[in-house]
């Protein structure tokens, strides 16, 4: 029995990145061998075990054979006869198909080290086409490693295009699409996720609402990048810089401008009312992918209210209070922070404006704090009751926001 460190752990060590998960493959063993050593079984589809001391995953070397459509259309074989090279052959990319033994010696039959040095995402074998999830995984790895200079190999992109043309991507279940998308939104350069999916044709299949934004013009004086799809990519990357790893803000950034694809052609390049038009396609997308409730709810608020955030200094104090109420910001200040991060990313996601200040955020946070400081107890002591308390609190909160506004001039 031989144990090897595999996958992302080896890849990230070679890249000089922090290693988070240590996954291992065990060659020359049966399930009962590991059970006898105290390993705990956790795999349902194939034999995976947790080390009795470290808790790290150890999987028996296995092969897989395509038997049907989609992610579940596979039969696995895991026994003592499966070699390390056979196990590595079933992996998606060469950079993930490197193994390291306990002495630190690498096994690299598919030249993953070479591709790491060349900064290339390349498939291991033609069997890549058998699993449609790999299209999303390659796009996600592009979002992670694009800042390091990684690009997708031409032949791998061609295979992904073939998978789209053959309808394999049509069989992806919503849960897997969302799982990979959510991870991609937390990567350093999520725009690469969209770019890869769009190049291979998968964006139009999986995210037609987003694909429709490309080629839609905007007014150059406000959006020097002009193309709405390019703007979206810039907003995603701005969000990743502002709140690294935050997929909630990332999803809000992803969906904030869906209404621009629905602007009547005669009105272009203006997009009056796009914040309201975008709600319907956002709801369709969120329902189709089974997006978590808070992601969908906050994304809808960002879609509908981001222009109000941008013009916060122009709003009347009563309107600011209404905005804070829509966000439930008085009770949930963290929600306001996420909303403002998405709005700031939108403002910075424009060519030449990547470093612009966003004083609206400080103003709205101060307005929220001032409004939240108004409590009902003071009005109860004055003898007010019932609806009168609510009316008095609203008036006092409006006055408090007005006072804040004088101390936060736009700049």
N, C-alpha and C positions, 0 to 999 in steps of 0.2 A: 504494500500500500504506500503510495506517494502523494503528498499534499503540495499544492502549488497556490501561490497568490495569483489572482487573475483579474482581468477586466480593468475597471476604472482605477483601482488601487495602483496597479503597475503603470498604467498610462500617466496618472497624475504624478507619481514619483519621478518619472522620466521628464515630465514637464516642469518639475520643481514646484508643483502646486500642493497645497495641503491635502492629505489623504483622509477622507471622512469615513468611508466604508471599506472594510477589509473582507473581500469575498475570496473564497478558496474553492478549488476543485480537487476532488479526491479520485485518484486513478488506481485501479486494481483492487477495488473493494466492493463489498455487497452491503446492503442496508444493515443486515444483522451484525456485520463487522463493526460498524460505527455504533450501533446500539450497545454492543458488548463493551465498548470503550466509554460509555456514558453520554454519548451525543443524544440530543433531543430532537426528534423528528418534527418538522414544521411544514414541509412541502405537501401540497395536495395533488398537484399534477405530476410531479416528479420528485425523486428523493432529495430533499434538502434538510440539513441538520444544523443545530446550533452546538458549537463547541462547549463542552461541560464547564470550562473555566473562563474563557474569553467571551463567550456568547456570540462569536462571529460565525457567519454563515459558511457552511461547508456543503457543497453539492457534489453528488457522484457524477463523474464524467458521463456524458450522455450524447446521443445523436438524436436527430429529429427528422421525421419524414412527413412531407406534405400530403394530406389526405382530403382536404376540402378547402372551401373558401374562407377567407378571413383569418383573424387572430387565433381562433380555436381549432383551426383545421390541421392539427398536427398530431402525430403519434411519436412518443418518445421511447427510446431504448436506453436504459441505464443499467449496466452490469460491469463486472470486472474485466471484460474483454475490450471495452471502449478505451481507446488511446487518448492521450492528451491532445495530439494533433487533430483527432476526430472531434473532440469537444470544442477546440478552438475554431474549427472550420464552420461550426454552426452559428458563430457570433456575427454581429452585423458589420462592424468596421474593423479594418486592420489594426487601428490604434487601440481597439478593445480586445484584440485577439493575441495578447502577449501574456506569457506565464512566467513566474519567477519561483524558483525552488528555495528551500531553506538556506542554501548557501549564497543566494543572490544571483544565481545563474539564470539567464533569460532563455526561454524557448519562444522563438519568433518565426514560425514557419510561413507567415503571410506578410512579412516585411513591415510590420507595424512600426518598428523603430525608425525605419527609413521614412515612412510617411509622417511620423511625428516631426522628424527633422525637416521634412519638406513642407510641413504644415498643410497636409492633404487629408481630407475625409474620403476614404476609399472603401468600397465594399470588399468583403473577404472572398466571396464566391458567387457564382450565378444563383445560388439558392437564396440570395438576398431578396429576390423578387417574390418569394413565397410568403413573406410576412409583411402585410401593408403597414403595420405599426412602424416599421423601419423608415418609412418615408417621413413620418413625424419625428422620429428619433434623430435622423440625420439633420433635419431642420433645427431641432433643439440643440444638437451639438454645435451646429453652426452659430446659433445664438450665444452659446457659451464660449466658443473658441475663436470667433471672428476677431475679437480684440487682439488675439495672438497671431493673426494673419492666416488662419485656416480657411481654406475654400473647399468646395465639393469637387471631386474629380469628375472630369467630363464623362467618363464611362459610367460612373455611378449616377450622375444626373440623368444620363440616357436610360438607365435601368428604371429609375424612378418615374420618368416620363412614360415608359412602357407599362409600368404598373398602373398608372393613372388611366392610360388608354385602354388597358385590358379590364378595367373595372374593379381591380382589387381594392382600391381605396374606398369604393362604394360600400364595402362590407365592414368598414371600421365601426365599432360600436361607440356610442356617444361617450361612455365613461373613459375609454382609452384616448379618444380625441381630446377630451377635456384634461385628462391627467397629463398628457404630454404638453398641451398648450399652457397649462398652469405652470409647469416647470419652466417652459420657454419664457414666459412672462417674467420670471424671476431671474433670468440670466442677464449678463452684462450688456448684451447687444440684441434685444429681441427683434429688432428690424430684420436681422439676418434670417430669423424664423420665417417671416412673411416672404422675404425675397426668394428663399429656397423653394418654399411651397408654390409660389407664383411661377417660378421658372419651370418647375416640373408639371404645372397644371393642377396641382392638388388644392391650391387656394380656392379656385373657382368651384371645386367640388365640395370641400369641407366648410369653407367660409365665403359663400357667394356674396354676403352682405359687405364683406371687407374687400373682396376682389373688385366689386363694383365701384369702389372709390378711385381706383387707378384710372388716370386719364381725365378725371373730372377737374376742370379748372377753377381756380380761386382768384380773387382780385390781387394783382401783383403788389399793390401798395401795402397790403396787409400780409400777404403770403408770397414773398419773393420766390419761393420754391414752386409756386403755382399749382402743381399737381397735388390733389388731395391725398392720393396714396403715398406720395413722398412725404407730405406733411405728417401723415399718420406714423410712418416709420420714424420720423424725427421726434415725434411726441413720445413714442414708446421708449426710445433711447434716452430721452430727457428724463422720463419717469424712472428709468433704471439708474440714472446717475443721482437723482434726488433721493430716492428711497430704494437702495439696492436690495434685491431679493423679494420685494413686496409685490406679489402677484395680484393682490386686491387692487392696488393702484394701477398696476399694469393692465388689468382687465378694463378698468374705467378708461384708461388711455386708449386702449384698443377699440373701444366702442363709442367714444364720445362724439364722433362726427358722422355716424352712419347716415344721418339725414341728408348729407350733402349729395349722396348718390341718387336721391329722389327729387332734387331740385329740378323744376321744369326747364328744359333746354333754353327756352326763350328768356329765362331770368339769369342765366349764367353770364359772367362768373360770380354774380352775387348769390348769396344763399340765405335770403331772408326766411326765417322760420325753420331753419334746419334743425335747431335744437328740439323742436317739437316733432318734426317729421322723423327724427331718428329713434324715437321711443318704440314705435311698432317693430321695426326690424331688429332692434336690440332685444325686445322680448321674444321674438321668434328664435333668434340665435341662442339666447340663454336657455330657452325651453328645450331646444333641439339638443344642446350639449349637456343638459342637466346641470347647469352651473349652480353653485351654492347660492342660497337665498340672499346672503349679505352681498355677495359679488354682484348679483343681478340688481338688487335694490339700490346699492350705491352707484353702480354704473348708470342706472336710469336717472338718478339725481344729477350726476355729473353731466350726462347728455342734456338734460333739460335746463340745468341751472348754470352751466359753466360761463355763459355770457354775462349773467348777473354777477358772478364773481369777478370777471374781468372789469366790469363797470361799477364795482362796489362803491367807489367814491362818488358816483353820480346818483346812487340810490338814496331815497329818503330813509331816515332812520327807521321808520315803521316798516319799510320794505326790507331793510336789512334784518329786522327782527323776524319778519315772515320767512326770509331765507333760512335763518338759523332754526326756525321752527320746523321747516320742511326737512332739514337735515337731522332733526332731533339733537342738535348740537349742544343745547343747554344741559342735557343729561349725559350726552356721549361726546365729550370733547375730542376723543381719538378719531371719531368719525369725521369731524370737521377737519382734522389734520390730513386724513386720507383724501378727502374731497379737495382740499386746497393743494395738495401735492399733485393731483391729477390736473387741476386747473393751471397750476404753475408750469407743469410739463407741456400743456397745450400752448401756453404763451411762449415758452422757450423753443417749442418745436417748429421753428421757422428759420429759414435760411438767413444767417447773419444776426440772429437774435438769441443764440443759444445761451448767452450769459446775461441776458436782460434781468434787471431786478423785478421783483413782484411784490410791491408794497401792499397790495390788496390783502395778502395773506396775514401780515402783521395787524392790519386794521381789523379784519374780520375776527381774528383771534381776540383782540382787545375788546371788540364789540361783544363778542360772546361772553368774555369774562365779566364785563360790566353788566350785561343783562342778567347773567347768572347770579350776580351779587344781590339782586333784588329778591327779597324773600317775602312770603305771605304773612309771616308773623307780625311784621310792622303794621300791616293793614288790619289785621284782626284786632290788634291793640287799639286801633282807631275806631273800632266798633263796626267795621264793614263785615258783610256776610255774603255768602253765595256768589252769584255772578259779579257783584260789585267788587269783590276781591280780585277776580280775574281781570276786570277792566282796569282797575287801579294799578295792578302789576304791569299790565301791558303798557300803560301810559308811562309808568316810572321807568320801565326798561327802555322804552323809546327815548325818553329824556337822557338816560344813561348813555345810550349809543350816540345820541347827538353830541354829548359832551366829549366822548371819545373821538368823534370825527374831527373836532377842532384840533386835536393833538396829533392827528395822523394825516397830514396833508399829502396828497398824491405827489409822487416824485419819479 
